[in-house]
Amino acid sequence: MSDHRIESIEEFNRYSIAVRDFESAQRYLRSARAHDVSSTEYEALLFTAIVAYYRPFSRNEQQKSVKAMERLSIENFGILTDS
């Protein structure tokens, strides 16, 4: 478990946005399971899940008026395990 402390409202906002993106990725993957792996629906949902999962690590907010960190780093999550 990481002992990282959120130090700003911008960092908190980025984590809040990331949680929604990660939840969306999980929802797309659950939906993909209802389709055959060779189907267009499965492929579309899988690609959409990948994009949603990656979004918090990409440069999202480029406007200075946005009150969120530009992006997260995988290091922000400490040691990740299989679970």
PDB file of N, CA, C and O in Angstrom:
ATOM      1  N   MET A   1       0.840  -1.173   0.000  1.00  0.00           N
ATOM      2  CA  MET A   1       0.000   0.000   0.000  1.00  0.00           C
ATOM      3  C   MET A   1       0.888   1.241   0.000  1.00  0.00           C
ATOM      4  O   MET A   1       1.882   1.311   0.722  1.00  0.00           O
ATOM      5  N   SER A   2       0.515   2.202  -0.811  1.00  0.00           N
ATOM      6  CA  SER A   2       1.275   3.437  -0.925  1.00  0.00           C
ATOM      7  C   SER A   2       0.893   4.392   0.200  1.00  0.00           C
ATOM      8  O   SER A   2      -0.254   4.406   0.646  1.00  0.00           O
ATOM      9  N   ASP A   3       1.862   5.195   0.659  1.00  0.00           N
ATOM     10  CA  ASP A   3       1.557   6.199   1.672  1.00  0.00           C
ATOM     11  C   ASP A   3       1.524   7.597   1.048  1.00  0.00           C
ATOM     12  O   ASP A   3       1.749   8.596   1.732  1.00  0.00           O
ATOM     13  N   HIS A   4       1.245   7.655  -0.240  1.00  0.00           N
ATOM     14  CA  HIS A   4       1.159   8.914  -0.977  1.00  0.00           C
ATOM     15  C   HIS A   4       0.035   9.776  -0.416  1.00  0.00           C
ATOM     16  O   HIS A   4      -1.070   9.289  -0.174  1.00  0.00           O
ATOM     17  N   ARG A   5       0.312  11.019  -0.217  1.00  0.00           N
ATOM     18  CA  ARG A   5      -0.672  11.979   0.272  1.00  0.00           C
ATOM     19  C   ARG A   5      -1.012  12.946  -0.857  1.00  0.00           C
ATOM     20  O   ARG A   5      -0.127  13.459  -1.542  1.00  0.00           O
ATOM     21  N   ILE A   6      -2.293  13.180  -1.037  1.00  0.00           N
ATOM     22  CA  ILE A   6      -2.729  14.160  -2.030  1.00  0.00           C
ATOM     23  C   ILE A   6      -2.448  15.539  -1.460  1.00  0.00           C
ATOM     24  O   ILE A   6      -2.849  15.856  -0.340  1.00  0.00           O
ATOM     25  N   GLU A   7      -1.751  16.359  -2.246  1.00  0.00           N
ATOM     26  CA  GLU A   7      -1.249  17.625  -1.724  1.00  0.00           C
ATOM     27  C   GLU A   7      -1.919  18.868  -2.291  1.00  0.00           C
ATOM     28  O   GLU A   7      -1.621  19.978  -1.851  1.00  0.00           O
ATOM     29  N   SER A   8      -2.815  18.707  -3.254  1.00  0.00           N
ATOM     30  CA  SER A   8      -3.457  19.897  -3.818  1.00  0.00           C
ATOM     31  C   SER A   8      -4.837  19.538  -4.347  1.00  0.00           C
ATOM     32  O   SER A   8      -5.148  18.370  -4.579  1.00  0.00           O
ATOM     33  N   ILE A   9      -5.650  20.558  -4.532  1.00  0.00           N
ATOM     34  CA  ILE A   9      -6.988  20.348  -5.099  1.00  0.00           C
ATOM     35  C   ILE A   9      -6.876  19.844  -6.533  1.00  0.00           C
ATOM     36  O   ILE A   9      -7.711  19.061  -6.985  1.00  0.00           O
ATOM     37  N   GLU A  10      -5.846  20.290  -7.247  1.00  0.00           N
ATOM     38  CA  GLU A  10      -5.644  19.843  -8.623  1.00  0.00           C
ATOM     39  C   GLU A  10      -5.328  18.351  -8.675  1.00  0.00           C
ATOM     40  O   GLU A  10      -5.805  17.636  -9.556  1.00  0.00           O
ATOM     41  N   GLU A  11      -4.528  17.894  -7.729  1.00  0.00           N
ATOM     42  CA  GLU A  11      -4.206  16.467  -7.661  1.00  0.00           C
ATOM     43  C   GLU A  11      -5.453  15.659  -7.275  1.00  0.00           C
ATOM     44  O   GLU A  11      -5.725  14.610  -7.860  1.00  0.00           O
ATOM     45  N   PHE A  12      -6.206  16.156  -6.288  1.00  0.00           N
ATOM     46  CA  PHE A  12      -7.448  15.492  -5.894  1.00  0.00           C
ATOM     47  C   PHE A  12      -8.405  15.391  -7.078  1.00  0.00           C
ATOM     48  O   PHE A  12      -9.004  14.340  -7.306  1.00  0.00           O
ATOM     49  N   ASN A  13      -8.552  16.478  -7.830  1.00  0.00           N
ATOM     50  CA  ASN A  13      -9.449  16.472  -8.986  1.00  0.00           C
ATOM     51  C   ASN A  13      -9.007  15.459 -10.032  1.00  0.00           C
ATOM     52  O   ASN A  13      -9.842  14.771 -10.618  1.00  0.00           O
ATOM     53  N   ARG A  14      -7.700  15.359 -10.274  1.00  0.00           N
ATOM     54  CA  ARG A  14      -7.210  14.390 -11.268  1.00  0.00           C
ATOM     55  C   ARG A  14      -7.513  12.969 -10.804  1.00  0.00           C
ATOM     56  O   ARG A  14      -7.934  12.136 -11.608  1.00  0.00           O
ATOM     57  N   TYR A  15      -7.306  12.681  -9.523  1.00  0.00           N
ATOM     58  CA  TYR A  15      -7.640  11.344  -9.016  1.00  0.00           C
ATOM     59  C   TYR A  15      -9.135  11.071  -9.142  1.00  0.00           C
ATOM     60  O   TYR A  15      -9.533   9.961  -9.494  1.00  0.00           O
ATOM     61  N   SER A  16      -9.963  12.068  -8.861  1.00  0.00           N
ATOM     62  CA  SER A  16     -11.413  11.886  -8.973  1.00  0.00           C
ATOM     63  C   SER A  16     -11.816  11.577 -10.406  1.00  0.00           C
ATOM     64  O   SER A  16     -12.658  10.711 -10.642  1.00  0.00           O
ATOM     65  N   ILE A  17     -11.228  12.270 -11.349  1.00  0.00           N
ATOM     66  CA  ILE A  17     -11.492  12.016 -12.760  1.00  0.00           C
ATOM     67  C   ILE A  17     -10.990  10.619 -13.130  1.00  0.00           C
ATOM     68  O   ILE A  17     -11.654   9.893 -13.870  1.00  0.00           O
ATOM     69  N   ALA A  18      -9.820  10.247 -12.614  1.00  0.00           N
ATOM     70  CA  ALA A  18      -9.233   8.934 -12.916  1.00  0.00           C
ATOM     71  C   ALA A  18     -10.130   7.802 -12.419  1.00  0.00           C
ATOM     72  O   ALA A  18     -10.285   6.789 -13.100  1.00  0.00           O
ATOM     73  N   VAL A  19     -10.717   7.968 -11.245  1.00  0.00           N
ATOM     74  CA  VAL A  19     -11.605   6.928 -10.708  1.00  0.00           C
ATOM     75  C   VAL A  19     -12.759   6.686 -11.679  1.00  0.00           C
ATOM     76  O   VAL A  19     -13.111   5.538 -11.952  1.00  0.00           O
ATOM     77  N   ARG A  20     -13.337   7.743 -12.192  1.00  0.00           N
ATOM     78  CA  ARG A  20     -14.435   7.588 -13.160  1.00  0.00           C
ATOM     79  C   ARG A  20     -13.949   6.882 -14.418  1.00  0.00           C
ATOM     80  O   ARG A  20     -14.646   6.022 -14.956  1.00  0.00           O
ATOM     81  N   ASP A  21     -12.761   7.238 -14.887  1.00  0.00           N
ATOM     82  CA  ASP A  21     -12.213   6.575 -16.076  1.00  0.00           C
ATOM     83  C   ASP A  21     -11.967   5.088 -15.824  1.00  0.00           C
ATOM     84  O   ASP A  21     -12.287   4.258 -16.674  1.00  0.00           O
ATOM     85  N   PHE A  22     -11.399   4.742 -14.662  1.00  0.00           N
ATOM     86  CA  PHE A  22     -11.139   3.335 -14.341  1.00  0.00           C
ATOM     87  C   PHE A  22     -12.446   2.552 -14.211  1.00  0.00           C
ATOM     88  O   PHE A  22     -12.533   1.405 -14.651  1.00  0.00           O
ATOM     89  N   GLU A  23     -13.458   3.172 -13.609  1.00  0.00           N
ATOM     90  CA  GLU A  23     -14.762   2.516 -13.492  1.00  0.00           C
ATOM     91  C   GLU A  23     -15.381   2.295 -14.870  1.00  0.00           C
ATOM     92  O   GLU A  23     -15.988   1.254 -15.119  1.00  0.00           O
ATOM     93  N   SER A  24     -15.228   3.266 -15.760  1.00  0.00           N
ATOM     94  CA  SER A  24     -15.724   3.104 -17.128  1.00  0.00           C
ATOM     95  C   SER A  24     -15.011   1.950 -17.823  1.00  0.00           C
ATOM     96  O   SER A  24     -15.644   1.139 -18.498  1.00  0.00           O
ATOM     97  N   ALA A  25     -13.701   1.877 -17.658  1.00  0.00           N
ATOM     98  CA  ALA A  25     -12.934   0.783 -18.276  1.00  0.00           C
ATOM     99  C   ALA A  25     -13.450  -0.568 -17.793  1.00  0.00           C
ATOM    100  O   ALA A  25     -13.605  -1.492 -18.591  1.00  0.00           O
ATOM    101  N   GLN A  26     -13.713  -0.692 -16.513  1.00  0.00           N
ATOM    102  CA  GLN A  26     -14.249  -1.945 -15.973  1.00  0.00           C
ATOM    103  C   GLN A  26     -15.623  -2.249 -16.559  1.00  0.00           C
ATOM    104  O   GLN A  26     -15.914  -3.396 -16.897  1.00  0.00           O
ATOM    105  N   ARG A  27     -16.462  -1.234 -16.681  1.00  0.00           N
ATOM    106  CA  ARG A  27     -17.805  -1.424 -17.233  1.00  0.00           C
ATOM    107  C   ARG A  27     -17.729  -1.897 -18.690  1.00  0.00           C
ATOM    108  O   ARG A  27     -18.480  -2.787 -19.090  1.00  0.00           O
ATOM    109  N   TYR A  28     -16.833  -1.311 -19.480  1.00  0.00           N
ATOM    110  CA  TYR A  28     -16.672  -1.730 -20.875  1.00  0.00           C
ATOM    111  C   TYR A  28     -16.175  -3.173 -20.962  1.00  0.00           C
ATOM    112  O   TYR A  28     -16.627  -3.938 -21.814  1.00  0.00           O
ATOM    113  N   LEU A  29     -15.247  -3.542 -20.081  1.00  0.00           N
ATOM    114  CA  LEU A  29     -14.740  -4.918 -20.094  1.00  0.00           C
ATOM    115  C   LEU A  29     -15.826  -5.915 -19.703  1.00  0.00           C
ATOM    116  O   LEU A  29     -15.922  -6.991 -20.294  1.00  0.00           O
ATOM    117  N   ARG A  30     -16.639  -5.565 -18.715  1.00  0.00           N
ATOM    118  CA  ARG A  30     -17.760  -6.455 -18.348  1.00  0.00           C
ATOM    119  C   ARG A  30     -18.717  -6.624 -19.525  1.00  0.00           C
ATOM    120  O   ARG A  30     -19.187  -7.730 -19.791  1.00  0.00           O
ATOM    121  N   SER A  31     -19.003  -5.545 -20.220  1.00  0.00           N
ATOM    122  CA  SER A  31     -19.890  -5.617 -21.381  1.00  0.00           C
ATOM    123  C   SER A  31     -19.270  -6.437 -22.503  1.00  0.00           C
ATOM    124  O   SER A  31     -19.969  -7.171 -23.201  1.00  0.00           O
ATOM    125  N   ALA A  32     -17.963  -6.313 -22.677  1.00  0.00           N
ATOM    126  CA  ALA A  32     -17.282  -7.061 -23.737  1.00  0.00           C
ATOM    127  C   ALA A  32     -17.423  -8.562 -23.532  1.00  0.00           C
ATOM    128  O   ALA A  32     -17.500  -9.317 -24.501  1.00  0.00           O
ATOM    129  N   ARG A  33     -17.456  -8.996 -22.290  1.00  0.00           N
ATOM    130  CA  ARG A  33     -17.561 -10.431 -21.998  1.00  0.00           C
ATOM    131  C   ARG A  33     -18.849 -11.045 -22.517  1.00  0.00           C
ATOM    132  O   ARG A  33     -18.931 -12.263 -22.675  1.00  0.00           O
ATOM    133  N   ALA A  34     -19.851 -10.225 -22.784  1.00  0.00           N
ATOM    134  CA  ALA A  34     -21.129 -10.724 -23.288  1.00  0.00           C
ATOM    135  C   ALA A  34     -21.075 -11.027 -24.786  1.00  0.00           C
ATOM    136  O   ALA A  34     -22.047 -11.519 -25.359  1.00  0.00           O
ATOM    137  N   HIS A  35     -19.933 -10.731 -25.419  1.00  0.00           N
ATOM    138  CA  HIS A  35     -19.804 -10.905 -26.865  1.00  0.00           C
ATOM    139  C   HIS A  35     -18.689 -11.894 -27.186  1.00  0.00           C
ATOM    140  O   HIS A  35     -17.754 -12.065 -26.405  1.00  0.00           O
ATOM    141  N   ASP A  36     -18.797 -12.527 -28.318  1.00  0.00           N
ATOM    142  CA  ASP A  36     -17.751 -13.428 -28.798  1.00  0.00           C
ATOM    143  C   ASP A  36     -16.479 -12.626 -29.057  1.00  0.00           C
ATOM    144  O   ASP A  36     -16.540 -11.508 -29.570  1.00  0.00           O
ATOM    145  N   VAL A  37     -15.334 -13.193 -28.705  1.00  0.00           N
ATOM    146  CA  VAL A  37     -14.069 -12.452 -28.839  1.00  0.00           C
ATOM    147  C   VAL A  37     -13.732 -12.097 -30.285  1.00  0.00           C
ATOM    148  O   VAL A  37     -12.896 -11.225 -30.522  1.00  0.00           O
ATOM    149  N   SER A  38     -14.360 -12.748 -31.243  1.00  0.00           N
ATOM    150  CA  SER A  38     -14.092 -12.422 -32.642  1.00  0.00           C
ATOM    151  C   SER A  38     -15.089 -11.397 -33.195  1.00  0.00           C
ATOM    152  O   SER A  38     -15.043 -11.067 -34.380  1.00  0.00           O
ATOM    153  N   SER A  39     -15.980 -10.899 -32.350  1.00  0.00           N
ATOM    154  CA  SER A  39     -17.007  -9.964 -32.836  1.00  0.00           C
ATOM    155  C   SER A  39     -16.505  -8.524 -32.839  1.00  0.00           C
ATOM    156  O   SER A  39     -15.578  -8.165 -32.113  1.00  0.00           O
ATOM    157  N   THR A  40     -17.132  -7.727 -33.663  1.00  0.00           N
ATOM    158  CA  THR A  40     -16.837  -6.298 -33.723  1.00  0.00           C
ATOM    159  C   THR A  40     -17.184  -5.625 -32.399  1.00  0.00           C
ATOM    160  O   THR A  40     -16.472  -4.729 -31.947  1.00  0.00           O
ATOM    161  N   GLU A  41     -18.278  -6.061 -31.783  1.00  0.00           N
ATOM    162  CA  GLU A  41     -18.702  -5.474 -30.503  1.00  0.00           C
ATOM    163  C   GLU A  41     -17.639  -5.688 -29.427  1.00  0.00           C
ATOM    164  O   GLU A  41     -17.309  -4.768 -28.679  1.00  0.00           O
ATOM    165  N   TYR A  42     -17.109  -6.901 -29.354  1.00  0.00           N
ATOM    166  CA  TYR A  42     -16.065  -7.213 -28.366  1.00  0.00           C
ATOM    167  C   TYR A  42     -14.849  -6.329 -28.601  1.00  0.00           C
ATOM    168  O   TYR A  42     -14.323  -5.723 -27.667  1.00  0.00           O
ATOM    169  N   GLU A  43     -14.407  -6.258 -29.847  1.00  0.00           N
ATOM    170  CA  GLU A  43     -13.222  -5.464 -30.175  1.00  0.00           C
ATOM    171  C   GLU A  43     -13.442  -3.986 -29.851  1.00  0.00           C
ATOM    172  O   GLU A  43     -12.554  -3.340 -29.294  1.00  0.00           O
ATOM    173  N   ALA A  44     -14.611  -3.446 -30.191  1.00  0.00           N
ATOM    174  CA  ALA A  44     -14.901  -2.034 -29.922  1.00  0.00           C
ATOM    175  C   ALA A  44     -14.907  -1.761 -28.418  1.00  0.00           C
ATOM    176  O   ALA A  44     -14.342  -0.766 -27.964  1.00  0.00           O
ATOM    177  N   LEU A  45     -15.542  -2.638 -27.649  1.00  0.00           N
ATOM    178  CA  LEU A  45     -15.589  -2.447 -26.199  1.00  0.00           C
ATOM    179  C   LEU A  45     -14.209  -2.598 -25.568  1.00  0.00           C
ATOM    180  O   LEU A  45     -13.873  -1.868 -24.636  1.00  0.00           O
ATOM    181  N   LEU A  46     -13.416  -3.525 -26.059  1.00  0.00           N
ATOM    182  CA  LEU A  46     -12.057  -3.706 -25.545  1.00  0.00           C
ATOM    183  C   LEU A  46     -11.201  -2.463 -25.818  1.00  0.00           C
ATOM    184  O   LEU A  46     -10.507  -1.979 -24.924  1.00  0.00           O
ATOM    185  N   PHE A  47     -11.250  -1.951 -27.047  1.00  0.00           N
ATOM    186  CA  PHE A  47     -10.483  -0.749 -27.372  1.00  0.00           C
ATOM    187  C   PHE A  47     -10.952   0.447 -26.549  1.00  0.00           C
ATOM    188  O   PHE A  47     -10.133   1.248 -26.098  1.00  0.00           O
ATOM    189  N   THR A  48     -12.262   0.573 -26.350  1.00  0.00           N
ATOM    190  CA  THR A  48     -12.801   1.663 -25.548  1.00  0.00           C
ATOM    191  C   THR A  48     -12.336   1.549 -24.100  1.00  0.00           C
ATOM    192  O   THR A  48     -12.027   2.560 -23.469  1.00  0.00           O
ATOM    193  N   ALA A  49     -12.284   0.330 -23.570  1.00  0.00           N
ATOM    194  CA  ALA A  49     -11.789   0.110 -22.209  1.00  0.00           C
ATOM    195  C   ALA A  49     -10.327   0.528 -22.089  1.00  0.00           C
ATOM    196  O   ALA A  49      -9.931   1.144 -21.099  1.00  0.00           O
ATOM    197  N   ILE A  50      -9.534   0.193 -23.093  1.00  0.00           N
ATOM    198  CA  ILE A  50      -8.111   0.553 -23.079  1.00  0.00           C
ATOM    199  C   ILE A  50      -7.950   2.073 -23.072  1.00  0.00           C
ATOM    200  O   ILE A  50      -7.141   2.610 -22.315  1.00  0.00           O
ATOM    201  N   VAL A  51      -8.710   2.754 -23.903  1.00  0.00           N
ATOM    202  CA  VAL A  51      -8.642   4.225 -23.957  1.00  0.00           C
ATOM    203  C   VAL A  51      -9.056   4.830 -22.612  1.00  0.00           C
ATOM    204  O   VAL A  51      -8.395   5.740 -22.111  1.00  0.00           O
ATOM    205  N   ALA A  52     -10.146   4.328 -22.031  1.00  0.00           N
ATOM    206  CA  ALA A  52     -10.616   4.854 -20.741  1.00  0.00           C
ATOM    207  C   ALA A  52      -9.578   4.620 -19.650  1.00  0.00           C
ATOM    208  O   ALA A  52      -9.336   5.497 -18.820  1.00  0.00           O
ATOM    209  N   TYR A  53      -8.963   3.438 -19.649  1.00  0.00           N
ATOM    210  CA  TYR A  53      -7.956   3.121 -18.634  1.00  0.00           C
ATOM    211  C   TYR A  53      -6.721   4.016 -18.783  1.00  0.00           C
ATOM    212  O   TYR A  53      -6.144   4.450 -17.786  1.00  0.00           O
ATOM    213  N   TYR A  54      -6.324   4.287 -20.015  1.00  0.00           N
ATOM    214  CA  TYR A  54      -5.107   5.066 -20.274  1.00  0.00           C
ATOM    215  C   TYR A  54      -5.302   6.569 -20.034  1.00  0.00           C
ATOM    216  O   TYR A  54      -4.341   7.279 -19.739  1.00  0.00           O
ATOM    217  N   ARG A  55      -6.529   7.047 -20.159  1.00  0.00           N
ATOM    218  CA  ARG A  55      -6.810   8.482 -20.117  1.00  0.00           C
ATOM    219  C   ARG A  55      -6.159   9.216 -18.936  1.00  0.00           C
ATOM    220  O   ARG A  55      -5.613  10.298 -19.151  1.00  0.00           O
ATOM    221  N   PRO A  56      -6.185   8.688 -17.694  1.00  0.00           N
ATOM    222  CA  PRO A  56      -5.574   9.434 -16.585  1.00  0.00           C
ATOM    223  C   PRO A  56      -4.056   9.628 -16.715  1.00  0.00           C
ATOM    224  O   PRO A  56      -3.482  10.509 -16.075  1.00  0.00           O
ATOM    225  N   PHE A  57      -3.412   8.797 -17.549  1.00  0.00           N
ATOM    226  CA  PHE A  57      -1.960   8.873 -17.702  1.00  0.00           C
ATOM    227  C   PHE A  57      -1.546   9.712 -18.910  1.00  0.00           C
ATOM    228  O   PHE A  57      -0.356   9.915 -19.148  1.00  0.00           O
ATOM    229  N   SER A  58      -2.523  10.196 -19.666  1.00  0.00           N
ATOM    230  CA  SER A  58      -2.216  11.000 -20.848  1.00  0.00           C
ATOM    231  C   SER A  58      -2.373  12.479 -20.516  1.00  0.00           C
ATOM    232  O   SER A  58      -2.943  12.840 -19.487  1.00  0.00           O
ATOM    233  N   ARG A  59      -1.876  13.304 -21.375  1.00  0.00           N
ATOM    234  CA  ARG A  59      -1.999  14.749 -21.172  1.00  0.00           C
ATOM    235  C   ARG A  59      -3.410  15.157 -21.553  1.00  0.00           C
ATOM    236  O   ARG A  59      -3.744  15.237 -22.735  1.00  0.00           O
ATOM    237  N   ASN A  60      -4.228  15.411 -20.560  1.00  0.00           N
ATOM    238  CA  ASN A  60      -5.636  15.710 -20.794  1.00  0.00           C
ATOM    239  C   ASN A  60      -5.941  17.187 -20.794  1.00  0.00           C
ATOM    240  O   ASN A  60      -6.443  17.735 -21.776  1.00  0.00           O
ATOM    241  N   GLU A  61      -5.642  17.809 -19.713  1.00  0.00           N
ATOM    242  CA  GLU A  61      -6.057  19.194 -19.513  1.00  0.00           C
ATOM    243  C   GLU A  61      -4.927  20.125 -19.928  1.00  0.00           C
ATOM    244  O   GLU A  61      -3.903  20.213 -19.250  1.00  0.00           O
ATOM    245  N   GLN A  62      -5.117  20.809 -21.031  1.00  0.00           N
ATOM    246  CA  GLN A  62      -4.069  21.692 -21.505  1.00  0.00           C
ATOM    247  C   GLN A  62      -4.432  23.165 -21.330  1.00  0.00           C
ATOM    248  O   GLN A  62      -3.613  24.048 -21.586  1.00  0.00           O
ATOM    249  N   GLN A  63      -5.662  23.422 -20.894  1.00  0.00           N
ATOM    250  CA  GLN A  63      -6.060  24.796 -20.635  1.00  0.00           C
ATOM    251  C   GLN A  63      -5.635  25.190 -19.225  1.00  0.00           C
ATOM    252  O   GLN A  63      -5.792  24.405 -18.290  1.00  0.00           O
ATOM    253  N   LYS A  64      -5.115  26.357 -19.070  1.00  0.00           N
ATOM    254  CA  LYS A  64      -4.641  26.803 -17.759  1.00  0.00           C
ATOM    255  C   LYS A  64      -5.774  26.995 -16.756  1.00  0.00           C
ATOM    256  O   LYS A  64      -5.535  26.978 -15.549  1.00  0.00           O
ATOM    257  N   SER A  65      -6.999  27.178 -17.235  1.00  0.00           N
ATOM    258  CA  SER A  65      -8.127  27.409 -16.334  1.00  0.00           C
ATOM    259  C   SER A  65      -8.643  26.121 -15.688  1.00  0.00           C
ATOM    260  O   SER A  65      -9.451  26.183 -14.762  1.00  0.00           O
ATOM    261  N   VAL A  66      -8.198  24.979 -16.152  1.00  0.00           N
ATOM    262  CA  VAL A  66      -8.661  23.694 -15.610  1.00  0.00           C
ATOM    263  C   VAL A  66      -8.025  23.466 -14.246  1.00  0.00           C
ATOM    264  O   VAL A  66      -6.823  23.663 -14.070  1.00  0.00           O
ATOM    265  N   LYS A  67      -8.835  23.050 -13.290  1.00  0.00           N
ATOM    266  CA  LYS A  67      -8.369  22.859 -11.917  1.00  0.00           C
ATOM    267  C   LYS A  67      -8.043  21.396 -11.640  1.00  0.00           C
ATOM    268  O   LYS A  67      -8.536  20.822 -10.670  1.00  0.00           O
ATOM    269  N   ALA A  68      -7.213  20.790 -12.491  1.00  0.00           N
ATOM    270  CA  ALA A  68      -6.790  19.403 -12.292  1.00  0.00           C
ATOM    271  C   ALA A  68      -5.365  19.257 -12.797  1.00  0.00           C
ATOM    272  O   ALA A  68      -4.945  19.934 -13.735  1.00  0.00           O
ATOM    273  N   MET A  69      -4.626  18.350 -12.149  1.00  0.00           N
ATOM    274  CA  MET A  69      -3.285  18.034 -12.639  1.00  0.00           C
ATOM    275  C   MET A  69      -3.393  17.569 -14.086  1.00  0.00           C
ATOM    276  O   MET A  69      -4.409  17.010 -14.497  1.00  0.00           O
ATOM    277  N   GLU A  70      -2.341  17.805 -14.845  1.00  0.00           N
ATOM    278  CA  GLU A  70      -2.343  17.429 -16.253  1.00  0.00           C
ATOM    279  C   GLU A  70      -2.531  15.928 -16.447  1.00  0.00           C
ATOM    280  O   GLU A  70      -3.300  15.498 -17.307  1.00  0.00           O
ATOM    281  N   ARG A  71      -1.825  15.132 -15.643  1.00  0.00           N
ATOM    282  CA  ARG A  71      -1.922  13.674 -15.764  1.00  0.00           C
ATOM    283  C   ARG A  71      -1.343  13.010 -14.536  1.00  0.00           C
ATOM    284  O   ARG A  71      -0.635  13.634 -13.745  1.00  0.00           O
ATOM    285  N   LEU A  72      -1.654  11.737 -14.390  1.00  0.00           N
ATOM    286  CA  LEU A  72      -1.083  10.927 -13.314  1.00  0.00           C
ATOM    287  C   LEU A  72       0.074  10.106 -13.875  1.00  0.00           C
ATOM    288  O   LEU A  72       0.197   9.920 -15.085  1.00  0.00           O
ATOM    289  N   SER A  73       0.901   9.630 -12.985  1.00  0.00           N
ATOM    290  CA  SER A  73       1.988   8.736 -13.331  1.00  0.00           C
ATOM    291  C   SER A  73       1.713   7.400 -12.648  1.00  0.00           C
ATOM    292  O   SER A  73       1.122   7.372 -11.568  1.00  0.00           O
ATOM    293  N   ILE A  74       2.126   6.308 -13.253  1.00  0.00           N
ATOM    294  CA  ILE A  74       1.926   4.992 -12.638  1.00  0.00           C
ATOM    295  C   ILE A  74       2.570   4.963 -11.256  1.00  0.00           C
ATOM    296  O   ILE A  74       2.119   4.217 -10.387  1.00  0.00           O
ATOM    297  N   GLU A  75       3.604   5.748 -11.037  1.00  0.00           N
ATOM    298  CA  GLU A  75       4.268   5.808  -9.728  1.00  0.00           C
ATOM    299  C   GLU A  75       3.341   6.383  -8.654  1.00  0.00           C
ATOM    300  O   GLU A  75       3.551   6.146  -7.465  1.00  0.00           O
ATOM    301  N   ASN A  76       2.313   7.140  -9.068  1.00  0.00           N
ATOM    302  CA  ASN A  76       1.351   7.690  -8.109  1.00  0.00           C
ATOM    303  C   ASN A  76       0.575   6.589  -7.378  1.00  0.00           C
ATOM    304  O   ASN A  76      -0.061   6.856  -6.358  1.00  0.00           O
ATOM    305  N   PHE A  77       0.622   5.369  -7.885  1.00  0.00           N
ATOM    306  CA  PHE A  77      -0.181   4.293  -7.329  1.00  0.00           C
ATOM    307  C   PHE A  77       0.621   3.322  -6.490  1.00  0.00           C
ATOM    308  O   PHE A  77       0.077   2.307  -6.055  1.00  0.00           O
ATOM    309  N   GLY A  78       1.894   3.593  -6.246  1.00  0.00           N
ATOM    310  CA  GLY A  78       2.699   2.693  -5.427  1.00  0.00           C
ATOM    311  C   GLY A  78       2.896   1.355  -6.116  1.00  0.00           C
ATOM    312  O   GLY A  78       2.860   1.261  -7.343  1.00  0.00           O
ATOM    313  N   ILE A  79       3.102   0.333  -5.320  1.00  0.00           N
ATOM    314  CA  ILE A  79       3.331  -1.012  -5.861  1.00  0.00           C
ATOM    315  C   ILE A  79       1.992  -1.642  -6.197  1.00  0.00           C
ATOM    316  O   ILE A  79       1.136  -1.808  -5.328  1.00  0.00           O
ATOM    317  N   LEU A  80       1.818  -1.993  -7.464  1.00  0.00           N
ATOM    318  CA  LEU A  80       0.580  -2.633  -7.897  1.00  0.00           C
ATOM    319  C   LEU A  80       0.737  -4.150  -7.816  1.00  0.00           C
ATOM    320  O   LEU A  80       1.800  -4.692  -8.119  1.00  0.00           O
ATOM    321  N   THR A  81      -0.313  -4.813  -7.410  1.00  0.00           N
ATOM    322  CA  THR A  81      -0.297  -6.274  -7.305  1.00  0.00           C
ATOM    323  C   THR A  81      -1.362  -6.851  -8.247  1.00  0.00           C
ATOM    324  O   THR A  81      -2.171  -6.112  -8.807  1.00  0.00           O
ATOM    325  N   ASP A  82      -1.353  -8.153  -8.410  1.00  0.00           N
ATOM    326  CA  ASP A  82      -2.359  -8.802  -9.251  1.00  0.00           C
ATOM    327  C   ASP A  82      -3.772  -8.505  -8.772  1.00  0.00           C
ATOM    328  O   ASP A  82      -4.686  -8.333  -9.577  1.00  0.00           O
ATOM    329  N   SER A  83      -3.943  -8.446  -7.465  1.00  0.00           N
ATOM    330  CA  SER A  83      -5.297  -8.195  -6.945  1.00  0.00           C
ATOM    331  C   SER A  83      -5.692  -6.747  -7.158  1.00  0.00           C
ATOM    332  O   SER A  83      -6.795  -6.347  -6.786  1.00  0.00           O
TER     333      SER A  83
END
